[in-house]
Amino acid sequence: MKIRNAILHSLNNSSCVLSDTELDINSETCSAFIIKHVKKLLNNPASKEATFNVTSEVYKQIIALKDGKRHFKDVCVQIGRRLSDVMKQSADIPEGDLLIVLFDNKRERYIAVIKLNYMECFTHQTTRGSAGADNQIVKYAAVLPFDTGKTEEACLIPFDPMVLKVIEKPFNINGESVNYFSELFLECDSSLSKKEAVQILNEISEEINEKYFDNSIDSVARIKTALLEQAEEARGEISIESVAGKAFGGNAEIRDDYIGLARDAGLRADMMLGEKFVRQQFGTQRIKAENGIELKFPAELWGDSSCIEMIRQTDGSNAILLKNLGQLEIR
């Protein structure tokens, strides 16, 4: 990663202090801070894809920078002023600093726009009087997030193709909950994030399981296995139709219901979630028994009777037989 330019503006709900000078990217402290936040943004599963509306003011500024018609600092001043105008619409939007970074990563050029909402922290303050040193605890309310702070609003803008990655949360504006960062500031249309897509997939699986399978473990594991197989076969791309076909086979009713629920929930027919991310989210099956015993194992093993077998007892209870375990390790 090569940081080319960076600037920091200070924004609140009534005014703004737009910097006339870029950050010293040769400073070790400054460079470490910038790189930390940009790396978090590059691989954040909470980010969602978005595209600019052609009338977006931020889009116009980025294009002017890309085409060499405006300088970095001038573009960033206009972007900072745009966000400041939006923030003045609601006192519920948190105050913070706006970090804008131009950088190269793997031969691609990007702009990162990161809103650093202020955090509170406590430290000591020492004064000296006639009685000597006086140490007291004081609170600072305008501290920037770093290791422990989570960035709530940010976007990553690649120059080509200009498909944004946006992180945001809604805030109250004029009595309504609004994603102001994407809708009012960036003026772009966004899709679901990976995390949101996974949450919807889990909710659909639960609904299908309850409706057709009486909350069966078999059904849950079957859907997870279908997602894992699809991600592996398509290099991380999830086709809802293919997953439904793998999970429910020739049962057209359940298959069509699964696809319809996904469509109605706003999921695209084909989504690039990434094989690693799909395995992280769906690769493990957990079972908790009524007596407190818990099992955790790879989801795809559930249908393999040579490894795990569910036995229905005559009294109606369940037993699980684990086979071919090899060597055991106690943790």
MODA-V162824 format. One line per field, one symbol per residue. phi: phi as a letter, one per 40 degrees, with the letter a starting at -180 (. if undefined). burial: # if it has 16 or more other C-alpha atoms within 10 Angstrom, else .. A space follows every 10 residues. Layout:
phi->???
burial->???
This chain:
phi->.bccaaabbb bbcbaabccc bccccccccc cccccdcccc ccbbcccbca bcccccccdc cccccccgcb cdcccccccc ccccccccca cccccabbbb bbabafgbbb bbbbccccbc abacbbbbbc chcbcbcbbb bbbccbcccb ccbaabbcca ccbcbbbaac bcbfgbcbcc ccccccfbbb bccdcccccc dccccccccc cbbffccdcc cccccccccc cccbfgcbbd cccccccbfc ccccdccccc cccccgcccb bccgcccccc cbcbbbbbcc chcbbbaddc ccccccbbbc bccccgcbbb bcbfcgcbbc b
burial->..#.###### ###..#.#.. .##.#..... ...##.##.. #...###### ##....#### ##..##.... .##.###.## ########.. ..######## ###.....## #########. .......... .......... ..###..... #.#######. .#######.. #.#.....## ##.#####.# ########.# ##.###.##. ........## ########## ##...##### ########.. ...##..##. ##....##.. #.###.###. .####..... ........## ##.....##. .......... .......... .
